Amino acid sequence: MTFRQLYILMKNMLESASDSPATEALLLLSKVGNMTKEQILLLFEDEVPYSISEKAFKLAESRASGIPLQYITGKCYFYGLELSVEEGVFIPRVETEVLVDIALDIIGKNKLSTVLDIGTGSGAIALAIALNTNCKVYASDISKKALLTAMKNAADYAAKIEFFRGAFLTPVKHIINEIQLIVSNPPYIPVSSKLPKDVMHEPHEALFAGNDGLDFYRQIFSEPDLLKNKILIMEFSPDQKEEIQKICNYFGKISFFKDQFGKIRFFSLAVQ
């Protein structure tokens, strides 16, 4: 079997699981062969060593079964950063890069110096903020695996981020008075929602939040004294805007922001 034949076989296997089967097939093949995509293309008419074809076929099978590409490659990309990620750790979405843009703008305009990222996952948001500001950045998550991954990513970029394990504001109550800005891409999907197979491979605690997807926000705002004089920037589902506004209106003026695709997906709130 030549590299071309293996590539075509893998591409066909991935068509039901991927929007970009050709790109993913080449990426998986280059991963197994420990070569660049360009090097693979130059070898297209050469015979594939059995050790490579066997491993490549297994990876294609895993991807075809619905396992996210990022879990197979161990890598994801966010805000220009290459990050490590593995099963059990939420994969950051491109839409969330806009949350970082909003945060950087608010940090600059308000001369903020301390930031907390709740539900940090791979550490993507915290790391992007830490590398683009002089802020002291804290990050928390309930998942030990997520925190270990986030710590590795921070170490890879020599970013100074202090991590805490726990839910909501519980693990940072002792430093809450230091924090000026809280950012989060929390779980906001209703538990009854049907999601694509690859998304269902991600940690459910990072996806689902009660019957209407709003449990996280209710819990955060159940301790208003801890939020006083802080700015919050959070992500939510576009169809939750009215409910988010009802939850937040009591605490101050809320502003909404669109993602790259024109959908209202983020809010900022200065808590009085």
C-alpha positions in Angstrom: 0.0 0.0 0.0 1.3 3.4 -0.9 1.0 6.6 1.2 -1.6 7.8 -1.3 -3.7 4.7 -1.0 -3.6 4.8 2.8 -4.5 8.5 2.7 -7.5 7.9 0.5 -8.6 5.0 2.8 -8.3 7.2 5.9 -10.1 10.1 4.2 -13.0 7.8 3.3 -13.2 6.5 6.9 -13.4 10.0 8.3 -16.1 11.3 6.0 -18.9 10.5 8.5 -17.2 12.0 11.5 -15.4 15.1 10.2 -16.2 18.2 8.2 -12.6 18.1 6.9 -11.8 14.5 6.3 -9.0 15.2 3.8 -7.2 17.6 6.2 -7.6 15.3 9.2 -6.5 12.2 7.3 -3.3 14.0 6.3 -2.8 15.4 9.8 -3.2 11.9 11.4 -0.8 10.4 8.8 1.8 13.0 9.5 1.5 12.4 13.2 2.0 8.7 12.9 4.9 9.1 10.5 6.4 11.9 12.6 6.7 14.0 9.4 5.3 17.2 8.1 2.3 17.2 5.8 4.6 18.4 3.0 6.9 15.4 3.6 4.0 13.0 3.5 2.9 14.4 0.1 6.4 13.9 -1.3 6.2 10.3 -0.3 2.7 9.7 -1.8 3.8 7.1 -4.3 6.1 5.2 -1.9 5.2 2.1 0.0 4.1 2.7 3.6 5.9 0.8 6.3 3.5 -1.6 8.0 4.3 0.0 11.4 3.0 3.3 10.1 -0.1 2.0 8.2 -1.2 -0.1 11.2 -1.0 2.9 13.6 -2.6 5.3 11.1 -5.5 3.0 10.5 -6.1 2.7 14.3 -6.1 6.5 14.7 -8.5 6.8 11.8 -10.8 4.2 13.4 -10.7 6.2 16.7 -11.6 9.4 14.9 -14.3 7.7 12.8 -15.9 6.5 16.1 -16.4 10.1 17.2 -13.3 10.7 19.4 -12.4 14.4 18.9 -9.3 15.0 16.7 -7.8 17.1 19.5 -7.8 14.1 21.9 -6.1 11.9 19.3 -3.4 14.4 18.5 -3.1 15.7 22.0 -3.1 19.2 20.8 -5.5 22.1 20.3 -5.1 25.7 19.2 -6.4 28.8 20.9 -5.6 32.5 20.5 -2.4 31.7 18.6 -1.3 29.1 21.2 -0.6 25.4 20.8 -2.0 23.7 23.9 -1.9 20.2 25.2 -5.2 18.5 25.7 -6.4 15.0 26.5 -9.6 13.1 27.2 -11.3 14.4 30.3 -10.3 18.0 29.5 -12.6 20.5 27.7 -11.5 21.5 24.3 -11.5 25.3 23.9 -13.6 26.7 21.1 -12.6 29.4 18.6 -15.7 31.5 19.6 -14.2 31.9 23.1 -11.2 33.8 21.6 -13.6 36.8 21.5 -14.0 36.5 25.3 -10.3 37.0 25.6 -10.5 40.1 23.3 -13.2 41.5 25.5 -11.2 40.8 28.6 -8.0 42.5 27.2 -10.0 45.6 26.2 -11.6 45.9 29.7 -8.3 45.2 31.4 -6.7 48.0 29.5 -9.5 50.5 29.8 -9.9 49.9 33.6 -6.2 49.4 34.4 -7.0 46.1 36.1 -4.3 43.9 37.6 -5.9 40.7 38.9 -7.9 38.2 37.0 -9.7 34.9 37.9 -10.6 32.3 35.3 -13.3 29.9 36.7 -13.5 26.5 35.0 -10.2 26.9 33.3 -10.1 23.5 31.6 -6.9 23.4 29.5 -6.0 26.9 30.9 -6.7 28.5 27.5 -8.3 31.7 28.6 -6.1 32.2 31.6 -3.0 31.6 29.5 -4.0 34.0 26.8 -4.7 36.7 29.3 -1.5 36.1 31.2 0.6 36.2 28.1 -1.0 39.4 26.8 -1.1 41.5 30.0 0.9 42.1 33.1 -2.0 40.9 35.3 -1.7 38.5 38.1 -3.8 35.6 36.9 -5.6 32.9 39.0 -7.4 29.9 37.6 -9.7 27.2 39.1 -11.3 24.0 38.0 -13.0 21.1 39.8 -11.2 18.6 37.7 -7.7 17.4 38.7 -7.0 16.2 35.2 -7.9 19.6 33.8 -5.7 21.4 36.3 -2.7 19.2 35.6 -3.2 19.9 31.9 -3.5 23.6 32.5 -0.4 23.6 34.6 1.6 21.9 31.9 0.4 24.4 29.3 1.3 27.3 31.6 4.7 25.8 32.2 5.3 25.3 28.4 4.8 29.1 28.0 6.5 30.1 31.3 3.3 31.8 32.3 2.8 32.7 36.0 -0.7 31.5 36.8 -1.8 30.3 40.2 -4.2 27.4 40.1 -6.8 26.2 42.6 -9.1 23.2 42.7 -12.7 23.6 43.5 -16.1 24.7 42.2 -17.4 28.3 41.7 -15.8 30.8 44.1 -15.1 28.3 46.9 -11.4 27.7 46.3 -10.6 31.4 46.0 -12.5 33.0 48.9 -9.3 33.7 50.8 -8.1 35.9 47.9 -11.4 37.2 46.6 -10.7 40.8 47.7 -7.7 40.9 45.4 -9.6 39.8 42.3 -10.9 42.6 40.0 -12.0 40.7 36.9 -13.7 37.2 36.7 -13.8 35.5 33.4 -15.4 32.1 32.5 -16.6 29.9 29.8 -18.8 27.8 32.1 -21.0 24.8 31.4 -24.3 26.2 30.0 -25.9 23.3 28.0 -29.3 21.9 29.3 -28.9 18.3 30.4 -31.6 17.1 27.9 -29.7 18.5 24.9 -28.6 16.1 22.2 -25.0 16.9 21.1 -22.8 15.6 18.3 -21.0 12.3 19.1 -17.5 14.0 19.3 -18.8 16.6 21.8 -20.2 13.9 24.0 -16.7 12.5 24.5 -15.8 15.7 26.4 -16.2 16.0 30.2 -19.9 16.4 30.9 -19.3 18.6 33.9 -17.8 21.1 31.5 -20.8 21.0 29.2 -24.1 20.5 31.1 -25.6 22.8 33.8 -29.0 21.7 34.9 -32.4 21.5 33.1 -32.0 24.9 31.5 -28.2 25.3 31.4 -28.2 28.2 33.8 -27.2 26.5 37.1 -23.6 28.0 37.0 -24.8 31.6 36.7 -27.4 31.1 39.5 -24.7 29.7 41.8 -22.2 32.4 41.0 -24.7 35.2 41.7 -25.9 33.4 44.9 -23.0 35.0 46.7 -23.2 38.7 45.7 -21.0 39.9 48.5 -18.1 38.0 46.9 -18.7 39.7 43.5 -19.0 43.3 44.8 -16.9 45.8 42.9 -15.8 43.2 40.4 -16.2 43.0 36.6 -17.5 39.7 35.2 -17.1 38.5 31.6 -18.8 35.2 30.8 -19.9 33.1 27.8 -23.4 31.7 27.4 -25.6 30.2 24.7 -27.1 32.8 22.4 -30.7 31.5 23.2 -30.1 32.2 26.9 -29.8 36.0 26.6 -33.1 36.9 28.1 -32.6 34.7 31.1 -29.0 35.9 31.6 -30.3 39.4 31.6 -32.9 38.6 34.3 -30.3 37.0 36.5 -27.8 39.9 36.1 -30.0 43.0 36.1 -30.2 43.2 39.9 -26.4 43.5 40.1 -25.6 46.2 37.6 -25.6 47.2 34.0 -25.0 44.3 31.6 -23.4 44.6 28.2 -23.7 41.9 25.5 -21.1 41.0 22.8 -21.2 38.9 19.6 -18.9 36.2 18.6 -17.1 36.0 15.2 -20.2 34.6 13.6 -22.6 37.4 14.7 -24.2 35.5 17.6 -24.6 37.2 21.0 -22.5 34.9 23.2 -20.8 37.0 25.9 -21.7 39.5 28.6 -19.8 41.8 30.8 -21.2 43.1 34.1 -19.7 45.5 36.6 -21.2 44.4 39.9 -22.1 47.3 42.2 
